[in-house]
Amino acid sequence: MNSTKKLTEAALLTSLFIVITIIAIGTGIGYAAYLDFVIPVFFCIIYLKCGFKYTVLSSISSLVIVSLVLGNIGTAIWMSQSIILGILCGILLTKTTTIVDDFVYGSIVGVILMVFIDIYASALIGYSFMNEFQGYANMLHIKKYANLVYYMCIALLPMGTIFSIYCLSLFLGKKLNILKDNSKKKLYMIKNFKACGRYICCSKNVFYYCSIYIVLIEVLNIIGIKVDQTYIKTILISSEYVCFYFVIRDAFTLIQNYLILKNKKPSYIRIFSIITVLCIVFYLK
């Protein structure tokens, strides 16, 4: 009986999604925030409501029907990326992982996904967001920072997208009353981030994994082992930048908390923050 109910709910949501998508894309208004945010949030909600199996069935049927009706390959590729990101966020929301762990996993998977989508988009429709980012980077007058900006763009885009989908899905799931134990805890942490933000960090294992990955990539650079394949190199370096962000963030939070407990003087925290920012700006590659 429970399976029949979930199947019925998934079918109704799929029908609603198909109608809205055809209207939104057909009229042209869906190319703004609809493909990037509405679609992934929609499928994240379906996952939270109906589970993995029915969400996959819903995504496949929706993608096929919308593609056949609109006949637009580029839109289908874009939709497939958004659907996968939505399902990914749904999976992360139901796990016992920490919020920051979810962002680490989601950002790295997002980088890999976006590179693979770029491969298919380049082959089928001739558009590449990686080439577009490379064009932005080459506009810099200081060429030695061009690669830095290029890989940061590719790292930050999925990171920001995952964060937005994750938070929007939590708040919408609360309104629809479909959040379970783990997702309710994560919603509480997000809503009270100002009070407990300095206690939200990666788990110990994820912090170690990120640190080891950074060391491994840097050792390969030092001994002269280089990856020439563009897409693999992009995944490796952009993922390293993601790891850099979360390792530095957690290290900063750890030292900040220690100073608060040890001295309880806000001036020490301000001085430490200024020194950290200056070091990152002037000394971090």
Number of C-alpha atoms within 10 A of each C-alpha: 6 8 11 9 11 18 19 14 16 25 18 12 17 22 15 12 19 18 12 13 22 17 13 16 18 13 10 10 12 18 13 12 10 17 20 21 20 20 24 30 28 20 29 32 26 27 25 23 21 20 19 16 12 20 27 18 14 23 20 14 16 23 17 11 13 20 18 12 11 14 11 13 14 16 17 17 19 16 23 19 20 25 28 19 30 28 25 23 29 28 17 22 29 17 14 14 15 19 23 17 21 21 23 23 18 23 26 22 18 27 23 22 17 23 19 15 18 21 17 16 18 16 11 12 12 11 15 17 16 20 13 12 18 18 13 14 21 17 10 12 9 9 11 10 13 19 14 15 17 21 24 19 18 26 27 18 14 23 21 13 18 26 18 14 24 27 18 18 28 27 16 15 22 15 10 11 11 16 23 14 11 15 23 19 16 22 21 12 18 18 14 11 13 9 10 12 12 14 13 16 20 22 14 9 10 19 20 13 13 21 17 13 17 20 13 13 15 15 12 12 12 10 8 9 11 11 13 9 8 8 15 13 14 21 23 18 19 24 25 23 20 25 25 15 14 21 21 15 13 19 13 16 17 14 13 18 15 13 16 13 10 9 11 12 11 11 10 14 18 12 10 16 14 12 12 13 11 12 11 12 10 8 8 7 7
